[in-house]
Amino acid sequence: MNNSPIRSVSDYLRLEDCAPRTVYRLRSRNLAYGAFDGKDGFIGIRKKFGNTFLDTEYHWDYKRGPYGTVKPLEAVAILPGGIDATERYFRGMDGRGLELYIENEDLFKFLEELETKKWD
């Protein structure tokens, strides 16, 4: 990756400098690493109350409200072909008209492996 590491807390990669399908090391509320979705979100592994799941947090420069909690620090990987930068996939509707989704297991496994390697 050609992005140099960030040196200070106030320094981070701007939204327009983030590339789709690229995984970044993050400074955020709940994510250590996240795949940029190409819009304004980063999808990473979140741990909460004993559960581990994919979750999206939004870039610090997010323009639609005070919801930006991510400062990307450096690019660390690009998602392999066949792995989408999305939390989940639409599966269909149930008999009551509720939407059904399945988690993006391939992205979860990729990020989990990346986090494990970075902490070894």
N, CA, C and O atoms as a DFTB+ gen file, in Angstrom:
480 C
 N C O
     1  1       0.849      -1.158       0.000
     2  2       0.000       0.000       0.000
     3  2       0.903       1.231       0.000
     4  3       1.972       1.221       0.611
     5  1       0.487       2.261      -0.665
     6  2       1.340       3.437      -0.767
     7  2       0.941       4.571       0.180
     8  3       1.518       5.656       0.109
     9  1      -0.018       4.345       1.050
    10  2      -0.409       5.374       2.018
    11  2       0.545       5.313       3.206
    12  3       0.730       4.252       3.801
    13  1       1.139       6.430       3.548
    14  2       2.049       6.444       4.686
    15  2       1.252       6.449       5.984
    16  3       0.152       6.998       6.034
    17  1       1.806       5.835       7.047
    18  2       1.102       5.818       8.332
    19  2       0.882       7.230       8.868
    20  3       1.686       8.133       8.637
    21  1      -0.204       7.393       9.575
    22  2      -0.552       8.671      10.175
    23  2       0.256       8.838      11.457
    24  3       0.453       7.879      12.202
    25  1       0.714      10.034      11.706
    26  2       1.593      10.291      12.844
    27  2       0.896      10.943      14.038
    28  3       1.389      10.811      15.158
    29  1      -0.222      11.636      13.852
    30  2      -0.858      12.296      14.979
    31  2      -2.348      11.976      15.014
    32  3      -2.927      11.544      14.018
    33  1      -2.957      12.194      16.176
    34  2      -4.375      11.901      16.365
    35  2      -5.255      12.728      15.434
    36  3      -6.290      12.248      14.971
    37  1      -4.856      13.959      15.157
    38  2      -5.683      14.823      14.320
    39  2      -5.475      14.558      12.831
    40  3      -6.206      15.099      12.002
    41  1      -4.508      13.748      12.489
    42  2      -4.192      13.452      11.098
    43  2      -4.835      12.115      10.712
    44  3      -4.729      11.135      11.450
    45  1      -5.485      12.081       9.580
    46  2      -6.124      10.858       9.100
    47  2      -6.357      10.988       7.605
    48  3      -6.243      12.078       7.045
    49  1      -6.684       9.875       6.961
    50  2      -6.971       9.893       5.527
    51  2      -8.363      10.467       5.297
    52  3      -9.337       9.983       5.875
    53  1      -8.461      11.465       4.481
    54  2      -9.743      12.103       4.171
    55  2     -10.641      11.136       3.400
    56  3     -10.157      10.194       2.772
    57  1     -11.919      11.371       3.451
    58  2     -12.893      10.519       2.778
    59  2     -12.574      10.362       1.304
    60  3     -12.638       9.255       0.770
    61  1     -12.233      11.457       0.640
    62  2     -11.957      11.394      -0.800
    63  2     -10.675      10.631      -1.131
    64  3     -10.438      10.300      -2.293
    65  1      -9.849      10.349      -0.129
    66  2      -8.615       9.596      -0.340
    67  2      -8.772       8.106      -0.084
    68  3      -7.828       7.344      -0.290
    69  1      -9.947       7.678       0.362
    70  2     -10.195       6.268       0.647
    71  2     -10.667       5.547      -0.612
    72  3     -11.487       6.064      -1.371
    73  1     -10.140       4.357      -0.815
    74  2     -10.446       3.574      -2.022
    75  2     -11.418       2.441      -1.689
    76  3     -11.261       1.771      -0.669
    77  1     -12.420       2.225      -2.543
    78  2     -13.363       1.125      -2.326
    79  2     -12.633      -0.212      -2.228
    80  3     -11.615      -0.428      -2.885
    81  1     -13.168      -1.101      -1.398
    82  2     -12.656      -2.462      -1.222
    83  2     -11.278      -2.515      -0.577
    84  3     -10.631      -3.562      -0.560
    85  1     -10.831      -1.371      -0.043
    86  2      -9.548      -1.332       0.646
    87  2      -9.800      -1.429       2.149
    88  3     -10.731      -0.821       2.676
    89  1      -8.960      -2.197       2.824
    90  2      -9.070      -2.356       4.269
    91  2      -8.071      -1.404       4.926
    92  3      -6.903      -1.337       4.542
    93  1      -8.555      -0.680       5.912
    94  2      -7.751       0.320       6.608
    95  2      -7.617      -0.026       8.077
    96  3      -8.517      -0.620       8.670
    97  1      -6.489       0.349       8.660
    98  2      -6.346       0.362      10.116
    99  2      -7.055       1.625      10.561
   100  3      -6.869       2.688       9.968
   101  1      -7.870       1.516      11.605
   102  2      -8.755       2.614      11.980
   103  2      -8.534       3.097      13.408
   104  3      -8.055       2.362      14.272
   105  1      -8.891       4.332      13.620
   106  2      -9.130       4.855      14.958
   107  2     -10.641       5.111      14.966
   108  3     -11.133       6.003      14.275
   109  1     -11.360       4.323      15.751
   110  2     -12.820       4.451      15.769
   111  2     -13.360       3.991      17.119
   112  3     -12.603       3.556      17.987
   113  1     -14.655       4.092      17.282
   114  2     -15.275       3.670      18.541
   115  2     -15.172       2.171      18.763
   116  3     -14.861       1.726      19.868
   117  1     -15.433       1.379      17.710
   118  2     -15.577      -0.061      17.907
   119  2     -14.769      -0.948      16.969
   120  3     -14.729      -2.162      17.168
   121  1     -14.131      -0.387      15.963
   122  2     -13.453      -1.199      14.959
   123  2     -11.957      -0.916      14.923
   124  3     -11.532       0.236      15.008
   125  1     -11.160      -1.977      14.796
   126  2      -9.709      -1.827      14.652
   127  2      -9.334      -1.727      13.179
   128  3      -8.426      -0.982      12.813
   129  1     -10.035      -2.478      12.339
   130  2      -9.823      -2.503      10.892
   131  2     -11.185      -2.465      10.227
   132  3     -12.172      -2.933      10.795
   133  1     -11.243      -1.904       9.019
   134  2     -12.505      -1.878       8.298
   135  2     -12.298      -1.770       6.812
   136  3     -11.372      -1.107       6.346
   137  1     -13.178      -2.437       6.058
   138  2     -13.176      -2.366       4.600
   139  2     -14.043      -1.185       4.181
   140  3     -15.202      -1.088       4.583
   141  1     -13.485      -0.290       3.374
   142  2     -14.239       0.884       2.922
   143  2     -15.272       0.449       1.893
   144  3     -14.951      -0.262       0.940
   145  1     -16.522       0.884       2.093
   146  2     -17.628       0.460       1.231
   147  2     -17.746       1.268      -0.060
   148  3     -18.634       1.004      -0.872
   149  1     -16.869       2.243      -0.258
   150  2     -16.909       3.048      -1.476
   151  2     -17.796       4.268      -1.371
   152  3     -17.841       5.077      -2.298
   153  1     -18.503       4.420      -0.264
   154  2     -19.375       5.582      -0.062
   155  2     -18.856       6.407       1.105
   156  3     -18.156       7.401       0.912
   157  1     -19.208       5.985       2.326
   158  2     -18.755       6.712       3.506
   159  2     -18.614       5.830       4.737
   160  3     -18.404       6.334       5.840
   161  1     -18.728       4.520       4.559
   162  2     -18.672       3.606       5.693
   163  2     -17.523       2.619       5.649
   164  3     -16.982       2.307       4.588
   165  1     -17.164       2.133       6.833
   166  2     -16.142       1.108       6.999
   167  2     -16.776      -0.062       7.724
   168  3     -17.387       0.107       8.779
   169  1     -16.630      -1.247       7.158
   170  2     -17.229      -2.451       7.726
   171  2     -16.131      -3.245       8.408
   172  3     -15.136      -3.617       7.787
   173  1     -16.324      -3.497       9.686
   174  2     -15.324      -4.228      10.458
   175  2     -15.975      -5.140      11.468
   176  3     -17.199      -5.235      11.552
   177  1     -15.134      -5.811      12.236
   178  2     -15.617      -6.741      13.244
   179  2     -15.806      -6.001      14.567
   180  3     -14.897      -5.348      15.077
   181  1     -16.997      -6.127      15.090
   182  2     -17.334      -5.487      16.366
   183  2     -17.633      -6.558      17.407
   184  3     -18.243      -7.584      17.106
   185  1     -17.204      -6.308      18.607
   186  2     -17.486      -7.205      19.730
   187  2     -18.346      -6.444      20.727
   188  3     -17.995      -5.345      21.155
   189  1     -19.491      -7.048      21.095
   190  2     -20.407      -6.376      22.019
   191  2     -21.180      -7.426      22.811
   192  3     -21.825      -8.302      22.234
   193  1     -21.110      -7.331      24.129
   194  2     -21.838      -8.238      25.023
   195  2     -21.608      -9.711      24.675
   196  3     -22.545     -10.509      24.695
   197  1     -20.373     -10.067      24.361
   198  2     -20.038     -11.453      24.057
   199  2     -20.322     -11.880      22.629
   200  3     -20.008     -13.009      22.253
   201  1     -20.907     -11.007      21.827
   202  2     -21.185     -11.315      20.426
   203  2     -20.135     -10.661      19.531
   204  3     -19.625      -9.586      19.845
   205  1     -19.820     -11.309      18.429
   206  2     -18.879     -10.786      17.452
   207  2     -19.591     -10.777      16.108
   208  3     -20.128     -11.801      15.684
   209  1     -19.601      -9.617      15.428
   210  2     -20.367      -9.491      14.189
   211  2     -19.803      -8.349      13.345
   212  3     -19.043      -7.516      13.838
   213  1     -20.186      -8.323      12.071
   214  2     -19.813      -7.219      11.195
   215  2     -20.685      -6.014      11.509
   216  3     -21.883      -6.142      11.763
   217  1     -20.066      -4.847      11.486
   218  2     -20.794      -3.614      11.761
   219  2     -20.175      -2.500      10.921
   220  3     -19.006      -2.576      10.543
   221  1     -20.956      -1.475      10.634
   222  2     -20.483      -0.339       9.861
   223  2     -20.395       0.891      10.749
   224  3     -21.321       1.208      11.496
   225  1     -19.260       1.577      10.652
   226  2     -19.107       2.907      11.243
   227  2     -18.746       3.845      10.104
   228  3     -18.207       3.417       9.083
   229  1     -19.046       5.125      10.284
   230  2     -18.891       6.089       9.198
   231  2     -17.681       7.000       9.373
   232  3     -17.257       7.312      10.486
   233  1     -17.150       7.408       8.242
   234  2     -15.959       8.259       8.200
   235  2     -16.183       9.547       8.976
   236  3     -17.294      10.076       9.015
   237  1     -15.137      10.037       9.581
   238  2     -15.163      11.289      10.348
   239  2     -15.750      12.434       9.519
   240  3     -16.413      13.313      10.069
   241  1     -15.516      12.432       8.211
   242  2     -15.992      13.489       7.316
   243  2     -17.428      13.269       6.834
   244  3     -17.888      13.982       5.942
   245  1     -18.134      12.310       7.397
   246  2     -19.515      11.984       7.020
   247  2     -20.369      13.244       7.073
   248  3     -20.378      13.948       8.082
   249  1     -21.085      13.528       5.995
   250  2     -21.803      14.809       5.862
   251  2     -23.258      14.788       6.317
   252  3     -23.867      15.849       6.452
   253  1     -23.829      13.616       6.557
   254  2     -25.259      13.539       6.872
   255  2     -25.515      13.349       8.358
   256  3     -26.143      12.369       8.758
   257  1     -25.052      14.244       9.150
   258  2     -25.307      14.176      10.579
   259  2     -24.027      13.958      11.367
   260  3     -22.951      13.778      10.796
   261  1     -24.156      13.975      12.661
   262  2     -22.979      13.862      13.535
   263  2     -22.613      12.407      13.824
   264  3     -22.411      12.042      14.982
   265  1     -22.525      11.574      12.785
   266  2     -22.346      10.149      12.994
   267  2     -20.968       9.631      12.613
   268  3     -20.723       8.428      12.713
   269  1     -20.066      10.498      12.179
   270  2     -18.743      10.053      11.773
   271  2     -17.876       9.701      12.963
   272  3     -17.554      10.567      13.776
   273  1     -17.492       8.425      13.075
   274  2     -16.693       7.970      14.205
   275  2     -15.373       7.340      13.790
   276  3     -14.609       6.897      14.647
   277  1     -15.087       7.291      12.474
   278  2     -13.889       6.607      11.989
   279  2     -12.888       7.587      11.396
   280  3     -13.224       8.454      10.588
   281  1     -11.638       7.412      11.832
   282  2     -10.513       8.098      11.208
   283  2      -9.593       7.007      10.658
   284  3      -8.888       6.351      11.425
   285  1      -9.592       6.805       9.330
   286  2      -8.691       5.801       8.765
   287  2      -7.246       6.286       8.855
   288  3      -6.938       7.432       8.528
   289  1      -6.365       5.386       9.307
   290  2      -4.979       5.759       9.536
   291  2      -4.043       5.309       8.410
   292  3      -3.149       6.051       8.002
   293  1      -4.258       4.085       7.914
   294  2      -3.429       3.601       6.815
   295  2      -4.114       2.419       6.142
   296  3      -4.843       1.662       6.784
   297  1      -3.873       2.269       4.844
   298  2      -4.377       1.125       4.095
   299  2      -3.489      -0.072       4.406
   300  3      -2.264       0.046       4.420
   301  1      -4.108      -1.227       4.656
   302  2      -3.334      -2.418       5.000
   303  2      -3.574      -3.592       4.058
   304  3      -2.772      -4.526       4.028
   305  1      -4.660      -3.565       3.289
   306  2      -4.965      -4.679       2.385
   307  2      -6.051      -4.249       1.399
   308  3      -6.748      -3.254       1.597
   309  1      -6.163      -5.027       0.349
   310  2      -7.269      -4.879      -0.598
   311  2      -8.049      -6.188      -0.560
   312  3      -7.459      -7.268      -0.539
   313  1      -9.363      -6.091      -0.552
   314  2     -10.177      -7.304      -0.497
   315  2      -9.929      -8.160      -1.734
   316  3      -9.894      -7.643      -2.850
   317  1      -9.757      -9.460      -1.542
   318  2      -9.614     -10.358      -2.697
   319  2     -10.892     -10.393      -3.526
   320  3     -11.977     -10.115      -3.014
   321  1     -10.765     -10.731      -4.792
   322  2     -11.937     -10.880      -5.650
   323  2     -12.917     -11.864      -5.024
   324  3     -12.503     -12.867      -4.441
   325  1     -14.180     -11.592      -5.136
   326  2     -15.198     -12.466      -4.578
   327  2     -15.638     -12.086      -3.174
   328  3     -16.618     -12.631      -2.666
   329  1     -14.923     -11.150      -2.533
   330  2     -15.341     -10.678      -1.212
   331  2     -15.829      -9.242      -1.373
   332  3     -15.076      -8.355      -1.775
   333  1     -17.091      -9.032      -1.055
   334  2     -17.700      -7.709      -1.191
   335  2     -17.567      -6.905       0.095
   336  3     -17.539      -7.466       1.190
   337  1     -17.486      -5.600      -0.046
   338  2     -17.448      -4.695       1.109
   339  2     -18.881      -4.365       1.508
   340  3     -19.361      -3.249       1.309
   341  1     -19.548      -5.361       2.072
   342  2     -20.917      -5.208       2.562
   343  2     -21.087      -6.070       3.796
   344  3     -20.490      -7.142       3.891
   345  1     -21.901      -5.612       4.750
   346  2     -22.139      -6.370       5.982
   347  2     -22.896      -7.658       5.721
   348  3     -22.589      -8.703       6.295
   349  1     -23.877      -7.572       4.859
   350  2     -24.782      -8.702       4.665
   351  2     -25.411      -8.653       3.289
   352  3     -25.311      -7.662       2.566
   353  1     -26.070      -9.769       2.946
   354  2     -26.737      -9.888       1.648
   355  2     -28.233     -10.078       1.867
   356  3     -28.662     -10.788       2.777
   357  1     -29.012      -9.428       1.013
   358  2     -30.467      -9.588       1.058
   359  2     -30.815     -10.989       0.590
   360  3     -30.372     -11.422      -0.473
   361  1     -31.607     -11.698       1.381
   362  2     -31.960     -13.078       1.056
   363  2     -33.380     -13.196       0.513
   364  3     -33.677     -14.119      -0.245
   365  1     -34.249     -12.281       0.890
   366  2     -35.633     -12.344       0.450
   367  2     -36.559     -11.839       1.551
   368  3     -36.132     -11.199       2.512
   369  1     -37.828     -12.147       1.377
   370  2     -38.846     -11.734       2.345
   371  2     -39.432     -12.976       3.004
   372  3     -39.556     -14.029       2.380
   373  1     -39.788     -12.831       4.279
   374  2     -40.463     -13.949       4.926
   375  2     -41.964     -13.821       4.701
   376  3     -42.410     -12.893       4.026
   377  1     -42.730     -14.723       5.246
   378  2     -44.179     -14.738       5.055
   379  2     -44.905     -13.558       5.662
   380  3     -46.069     -13.311       5.346
   381  1     -44.218     -12.819       6.542
   382  2     -44.845     -11.663       7.187
   383  2     -44.433     -10.349       6.545
   384  3     -44.815      -9.278       7.019
   385  1     -43.661     -10.423       5.475
   386  2     -43.215      -9.214       4.798
   387  2     -41.944      -8.605       5.363
   388  3     -41.595      -7.472       5.032
   389  1     -41.244      -9.355       6.219
   390  2     -39.990      -8.867       6.794
   391  2     -38.812      -9.266       5.906
   392  3     -38.787     -10.361       5.344
   393  1     -37.848      -8.370       5.789
   394  2     -36.670      -8.646       4.978
   395  2     -35.748      -9.611       5.714
   396  3     -35.573      -9.510       6.928
   397  1     -35.161     -10.547       4.969
   398  2     -34.229     -11.515       5.533
   399  2     -32.843     -11.271       4.943
   400  3     -32.706     -11.029       3.744
   401  1     -31.816     -11.336       5.790
   402  2     -30.438     -11.110       5.368
   403  2     -29.550     -12.231       5.886
   404  3     -29.870     -12.883       6.880
   405  1     -28.431     -12.448       5.203
   406  2     -27.400     -13.349       5.696
   407  2     -26.101     -12.568       5.797
   408  3     -25.815     -11.707       4.965
   409  1     -25.317     -12.875       6.826
   410  2     -24.061     -12.166       7.060
   411  2     -23.034     -12.507       5.982
   412  3     -23.025     -13.619       5.454
   413  1     -22.189     -11.562       5.666
   414  2     -21.104     -11.748       4.712
   415  2     -19.969     -12.497       5.424
   416  3     -19.039     -11.883       5.947
   417  1     -20.061     -13.810       5.433
   418  2     -19.093     -14.637       6.150
   419  2     -17.690     -14.524       5.571
   420  3     -16.713     -14.595       6.317
   421  1     -17.568     -14.350       4.264
   422  2     -16.243     -14.244       3.647
   423  2     -15.506     -13.002       4.130
   424  3     -14.309     -13.058       4.412
   425  1     -16.216     -11.881       4.226
   426  2     -15.598     -10.654       4.727
   427  2     -15.229     -10.820       6.195
   428  3     -14.148     -10.404       6.612
   429  1     -16.108     -11.417       6.976
   430  2     -15.827     -11.645       8.399
   431  2     -14.542     -12.453       8.561
   432  3     -13.670     -12.078       9.344
   433  1     -14.419     -13.562       7.825
   434  2     -13.239     -14.424       7.938
   435  2     -11.974     -13.686       7.510
   436  3     -10.932     -13.822       8.150
   437  1     -12.057     -12.902       6.429
   438  2     -10.887     -12.157       5.952
   439  2     -10.419     -11.160       7.015
   440  3      -9.229     -11.098       7.327
   441  1     -11.344     -10.387       7.565
   442  2     -10.991      -9.391       8.574
   443  2     -10.499     -10.052       9.865
   444  3      -9.573      -9.556      10.507
   445  1     -11.110     -11.152      10.235
   446  2     -10.688     -11.873      11.438
   447  2      -9.245     -12.360      11.288
   448  3      -8.444     -12.243      12.215
   449  1      -8.926     -12.900      10.123
   450  2      -7.565     -13.361       9.862
   451  2      -6.579     -12.191       9.858
   452  3      -5.477     -12.302      10.396
   453  1      -6.972     -11.092       9.263
   454  2      -6.119      -9.901       9.227
   455  2      -5.846      -9.395      10.644
   456  3      -4.702      -9.091      10.984
   457  1      -6.877      -9.303      11.462
   458  2      -6.705      -8.828      12.838
   459  2      -5.810      -9.761      13.636
   460  3      -4.984      -9.302      14.425
   461  1      -5.965     -11.064      13.442
   462  2      -5.146     -12.040      14.141
   463  2      -3.681     -11.900      13.750
   464  3      -2.804     -11.941      14.613
   465  1      -3.406     -11.735      12.462
   466  2      -2.026     -11.572      11.990
   467  2      -1.397     -10.295      12.522
   468  3      -0.220     -10.285      12.880
   469  1      -2.175      -9.217      12.577
   470  2      -1.645      -7.923      13.018
   471  2      -1.306      -7.943      14.499
   472  3      -0.437      -7.190      14.938
   473  1      -1.973      -8.789      15.280
   474  2      -1.739      -8.806      16.716
   475  2      -0.756      -9.887      17.135
   476  3      -0.359      -9.926      18.300
   477  1      -0.352     -10.764      16.227
   478  2       0.631     -11.827      16.556
   479  2       2.014     -11.256      16.759
   480  3       2.954     -11.999      17.039
